[in-house]
């Protein structure tokens, strides 16, 4: 199979390229900057020309999940439109789209694919709009095959989430917005990549939706406390939400002075406090999805088996760009 993978330089995209090549696929990775995974370097916000025609496109490219509606429209939405325009010209009929749990909105309980999407943050709204664009395109292409995967909170080695939390826990100053009791589903990046390969190879229906999550919905409080215990550090302390906004303003000021994008934004704060617990039963039943890391505890153990040494030397203090999923 020849797969074209956008966002090949991102956190999830890199792992998908790695697993696809290991499975014997021919891979054309597309990234904004040169990297080992990218055969093509392009700004996908610009019109696409002179790309090879693959058997399937796996689409990951996008911006920071905590960005504003305007920023996401200028990045994720523009990328999707350019990609679909190119795909229609090339007659591509097989697509796998990375969407996100945030399309469901403030979930009550654990959601399966029958839950009605009601996004409440910009990231969820943009992801749902992109889903609609892809579904509309699929309806116009003969013999189209579209799989949309709605992904939980992704973590793994060298991801922005782990690096940022590790740095703060090691510094001894790790406030957490609110109680941290928001329920959500985590999923290790290797299991996410497996889901995309299975979707490209095995999904039978012309249009399919699948949730991608591990077996055990948890809370941010349990996740970060376990991370602190793994590092041998004090757990984070809860910060009442009214105080969080003051802390966020200071963080954004420091980020501007340092000429780097802020991690904690108003939309990122909503991202952390909106429930998103998912069931991936359909993915298991229909595509034989078998998790390597059934819960965050087994996943974090694997992450830090290889991360702990270079984290001590400061590598974990770097924040790698976050891939939206």
C-alpha positions as semicolon CSV with decimal commas, in nm:
position;residue;x (nm);y (nm);z (nm)
1;X;0,000;0,000;0,000
2;X;0,122;0,349;-0,087
3;X;0,015;0,591;0,185
4;X;0,056;0,967;0,187
5;X;0,072;1,088;0,548
6;X;0,032;1,456;0,628
7;X;0,174;1,595;0,951
8;X;0,457;1,341;0,925
9;X;0,680;1,560;1,140
10;X;0,428;1,583;1,423
11;X;0,400;1,372;1,734
12;X;0,135;1,129;1,604
13;X;0,240;1,150;1,239
14;X;0,596;1,042;1,314
15;X;0,475;0,726;1,488
16;X;0,231;0,644;1,207
17;X;0,508;0,679;0,947
18;X;0,733;0,455;1,158
19;X;0,472;0,182;1,198
20;X;0,359;0,201;0,834
21;X;0,714;0,154;0,709
22;X;0,766;-0,131;0,953
23;X;0,451;-0,294;0,811
24;X;0,599;-0,276;0,461
25;X;0,398;0,016;0,327
26;X;0,536;0,261;0,077
27;X;0,512;0,593;0,260
28;X;0,523;0,952;0,138
29;X;0,540;1,170;0,447
30;X;0,452;1,538;0,423
31;X;0,577;1,788;0,681
32;X;0,617;2,163;0,709
33;X;0,987;2,134;0,788
34;X;1,253;1,882;0,678
35;X;1,265;1,568;0,893
36;X;1,348;1,199;0,859
37;X;0,981;1,108;0,814
38;X;0,909;1,359;0,536
39;X;0,959;1,286;0,169
40;X;0,779;1,611;0,088
41;X;0,821;1,945;0,263
42;X;0,528;2,180;0,212
43;X;0,310;2,441;0,377
44;X;-0,029;2,279;0,336
45;X;-0,206;2,611;0,383
46;X;-0,096;2,682;0,026
47;X;-0,236;2,514;-0,290
48;X;-0,093;2,165;-0,347
49;X;0,078;2,068;-0,672
50;X;0,296;1,789;-0,810
51;X;0,245;1,531;-0,538
52;X;0,242;1,159;-0,615
53;X;-0,099;0,989;-0,616
54;X;-0,121;0,738;-0,329
55;X;-0,361;0,452;-0,258
56;X;-0,471;0,617;0,067
57;X;-0,424;0,950;0,248
58;X;-0,387;0,962;0,627
59;X;-0,441;1,320;0,740
60;X;-0,292;1,453;1,066
61;X;-0,154;1,800;0,987
62;X;-0,288;2,081;1,203
63;X;-0,219;2,336;1,472
64;X;-0,217;2,355;1,850
65;X;-0,537;2,227;2,010
66;X;-0,543;2,524;2,247
67;X;-0,546;2,780;1,966
68;X;-0,833;3,019;1,893
69;X;-1,111;2,968;1,639
70;X;-0,946;3,215;1,401
71;X;-0,603;3,054;1,431
72;X;-0,746;2,706;1,374
73;X;-0,946;2,826;1,074
74;X;-0,630;2,970;0,921
75;X;-0,438;2,646;0,979
76;X;-0,646;2,327;1,015
77;X;-0,944;2,435;0,806
78;X;-0,730;2,586;0,529
79;X;-0,515;2,271;0,519
80;X;-0,820;2,047;0,492
81;X;-0,966;2,247;0,204
82;X;-0,638;2,246;0,010
83;X;-0,589;1,876;0,071
84;X;-0,939;1,788;-0,044
85;X;-0,912;2,006;-0,355
86;X;-0,590;1,824;-0,449
87;X;-0,742;1,484;-0,369
88;X;-1,042;1,546;-0,591
89;X;-0,818;1,650;-0,880
90;X;-0,614;1,332;-0,834
91;X;-0,921;1,110;-0,799
92;X;-0,820;0,980;-0,455
93;X;-1,100;0,776;-0,301
94;X;-0,946;0,636;0,022
95;X;-0,896;0,861;0,323
96;X;-0,836;0,824;0,697
97;X;-0,893;1,142;0,896
98;X;-0,759;1,224;1,242
99;X;-1,038;1,394;1,437
100;X;-1,071;1,437;1,814
101;X;-1,286;1,357;2,116
102;X;-1,355;1,731;2,145
103;X;-1,617;1,709;1,869
104;X;-1,851;1,549;2,125
105;X;-1,840;1,848;2,360
106;X;-1,894;1,824;2,736
107;X;-1,971;1,454;2,758
108;X;-2,185;1,296;3,025
109;X;-2,056;0,944;3,088
110;X;-1,858;0,742;2,832
111;X;-1,938;0,816;2,467
112;X;-1,959;0,570;2,183
113;X;-1,985;0,668;1,817
114;X;-2,363;0,718;1,846
115;X;-2,316;1,023;2,070
116;X;-2,431;1,345;1,901
117;X;-2,142;1,589;1,845
118;X;-2,192;1,916;2,036
119;X;-1,848;2,083;2,053
120;X;-1,792;2,356;2,310
121;X;-1,436;2,473;2,230
122;X;-1,279;2,604;1,906
123;X;-1,075;2,288;1,852
124;X;-1,388;2,075;1,863
125;X;-1,580;2,309;1,632
126;X;-1,301;2,310;1,371
127;X;-1,255;1,933;1,387
128;X;-1,627;1,880;1,333
129;X;-1,628;2,122;1,040
130;X;-1,335;1,933;0,886
131;X;-1,522;1,606;0,934
132;X;-1,815;1,757;0,744
133;X;-1,591;1,870;0,459
134;X;-1,450;1,519;0,424
135;X;-1,794;1,357;0,437
136;X;-1,921;1,600;0,174
137;X;-1,623;1,518;-0,048
138;X;-1,675;1,144;-0,003
139;X;-2,032;1,179;-0,122
140;X;-1,910;1,320;-0,454
141;X;-1,639;1,062;-0,529
142;X;-1,732;0,723;-0,679
143;X;-1,636;0,425;-0,462
144;X;-1,512;0,654;-0,187
145;X;-1,383;0,510;0,139
146;X;-1,357;0,745;0,437
147;X;-1,266;0,654;0,795
148;X;-1,284;0,920;1,068
149;X;-1,106;0,846;1,395
150;X;-1,196;1,052;1,703
151;X;-0,899;1,035;1,935
152;X;-0,869;1,077;2,312
153;X;-0,580;1,249;2,493
154;X;-0,262;1,119;2,328
155;X;0,065;1,080;2,518
156;X;0,398;0,909;2,464
157;X;0,774;0,969;2,460
158;X;0,877;1,328;2,386
159;X;0,524;1,459;2,351
160;X;0,445;1,813;2,456
161;X;0,217;1,697;2,736
162;X;0,473;1,470;2,904
163;X;0,764;1,710;2,852
164;X;0,578;2,007;2,996
165;X;0,445;1,818;3,298
166;X;0,781;1,653;3,364
167;X;0,957;1,989;3,358
168;X;0,707;2,145;3,598
169;X;0,701;1,851;3,838
170;X;1,081;1,844;3,852
171;X;1,088;2,218;3,922
172;X;0,860;2,162;4,223
173;X;0,599;2,409;4,090
174;X;0,310;2,238;3,914
175;X;-0,027;2,404;3,978
176;X;-0,328;2,233;3,822
177;X;-0,643;2,420;3,716
178;X;-0,933;2,326;3,937
179;X;-0,974;1,989;4,104
180;X;-0,850;1,782;3,808
181;X;-1,155;1,559;3,840
182;X;-1,265;1,594;3,477
183;X;-1,311;1,244;3,328
184;X;-1,133;1,169;3,002
185;X;-0,977;0,891;2,799
186;X;-0,604;0,864;2,739
187;X;-0,434;0,664;2,465
188;X;-0,067;0,591;2,396
189;X;0,066;0,717;2,063
190;X;0,166;0,364;1,954
191;X;-0,192;0,249;1,997
192;X;-0,315;0,550;1,800
193;X;-0,083;0,462;1,513
194;X;-0,204;0,103;1,520
195;X;-0,565;0,225;1,491
196;X;-0,483;0,426;1,179
197;X;-0,312;0,137;1,004
198;X;-0,605;-0,091;1,084
199;X;-0,850;0,171;0,958
200;X;-0,665;0,204;0,629
201;X;-0,640;-0,173;0,580
202;X;-0,960;-0,318;0,725
203;X;-1,247;-0,068;0,749
204;X;-1,514;-0,207;0,519
205;X;-1,786;0,059;0,506
206;X;-1,783;0,354;0,268
207;X;-1,804;0,585;0,571
208;X;-1,691;0,478;0,918
209;X;-1,646;0,655;1,252
210;X;-1,437;0,508;1,534
211;X;-1,330;0,631;1,877
212;X;-0,968;0,572;1,974
213;X;-0,903;0,538;2,347
214;X;-0,757;0,298;2,602
215;X;-0,970;0,071;2,822
216;X;-0,983;0,283;3,135
217;X;-1,127;0,637;3,145
218;X;-0,948;0,832;3,416
219;X;-0,904;1,190;3,538
220;X;-0,629;1,446;3,496
221;X;-0,571;1,426;3,872
222;X;-0,500;1,051;3,862
223;X;-0,282;1,083;3,551
224;X;-0,063;1,366;3,682
225;X;-0,039;1,218;4,032
226;X;0,084;0,890;3,883
227;X;0,334;1,080;3,670
228;X;0,462;1,261;3,982
229;X;0,495;0,931;4,166
230;X;0,688;0,783;3,872
231;X;0,927;1,079;3,884
232;X;0,957;1,068;4,262
233;X;0,819;1,422;4,290
234;X;0,546;1,594;4,485
235;X;0,204;1,577;4,320
236;X;0,060;1,892;4,164
237;X;-0,145;2,123;4,381
238;X;-0,496;2,232;4,281
239;X;-0,534;2,597;4,188
240;X;-0,887;2,747;4,212
241;X;-1,007;2,848;3,867
242;X;-1,032;3,222;3,945
243;X;-0,661;3,219;4,031
244;X;-0,579;3,018;3,719
245;X;-0,669;3,311;3,496
246;X;-0,415;3,530;3,674
247;X;-0,152;3,261;3,647
248;X;-0,239;3,218;3,278
249;X;-0,192;3,592;3,212
250;X;0,154;3,577;3,370
251;X;0,246;3,268;3,170
252;X;0,140;3,435;2,846
253;X;0,344;3,747;2,927
254;X;0,655;3,538;2,996
255;X;0,596;3,345;2,672
256;X;0,574;3,667;2,470
257;X;0,896;3,797;2,625
258;X;1,067;3,465;2,541
259;X;0,923;3,474;2,186
260;X;0,753;3,138;2,214
261;X;0,387;3,038;2,190
262;X;0,211;3,003;2,525
263;X;0,114;2,653;2,636
264;X;-0,167;2,768;2,866
265;X;-0,431;2,968;2,680
266;X;-0,798;3,030;2,755
267;X;-0,889;2,761;2,503
268;X;-0,627;2,520;2,638
269;X;-0,776;2,569;2,985
270;X;-1,120;2,476;2,852
271;X;-0,956;2,176;2,684
272;X;-0,834;2,056;3,026
273;X;-1,167;2,103;3,199
274;X;-1,408;1,952;2,943
275;X;-1,503;1,583;2,990
276;X;-1,407;1,345;2,707
277;X;-1,436;0,982;2,810
278;X;-1,465;0,748;2,510
279;X;-1,543;0,386;2,435
280;X;-1,337;0,217;2,162
281;X;-1,545;-0,102;2,164
282;X;-1,649;-0,059;1,801
283;X;-1,286;-0,034;1,691
284;X;-1,204;-0,354;1,876
285;X;-1,505;-0,545;1,746
286;X;-1,485;-0,441;1,382
287;X;-1,112;-0,396;1,318
288;X;-0,962;-0,629;1,580
289;X;-0,797;-0,340;1,763
290;X;-0,582;-0,476;2,046
291;X;-0,427;-0,222;2,281
292;X;-0,063;-0,254;2,370
293;X;-0,117;-0,015;2,663
294;X;-0,464;-0,075;2,811
295;X;-0,437;0,213;3,060
296;X;-0,225;0,519;3,133
297;X;-0,025;0,340;3,405
298;X;0,116;0,080;3,166
299;X;0,172;0,353;2,907
300;X;0,361;0,583;3,143
301;X;0,577;0,293;3,258
302;X;0,682;0,241;2,896
303;X;0,737;0,613;2,839
304;X;0,969;0,655;3,134
305;X;1,159;0,334;3,082
306;X;1,332;0,518;2,798
307;X;1,274;0,882;2,898
308;X;1,403;0,898;3,256
309;X;1,775;0,919;3,174
310;X;1,762;1,206;2,928
311;X;1,491;1,380;3,133
312;X;1,747;1,411;3,414
313;X;1,976;1,587;3,166
314;X;1,714;1,845;3,079
315;X;1,567;1,709;2,758
316;X;1,224;1,681;2,914
317;X;1,224;2,056;2,967
318;X;1,189;2,109;2,593
319;X;0,837;2,136;2,461
320;X;0,800;1,963;2,127
321;X;0,524;2,091;1,895
322;X;0,191;1,924;1,976
323;X;0,013;1,740;1,698
324;X;-0,372;1,782;1,718
325;X;-0,572;1,456;1,707
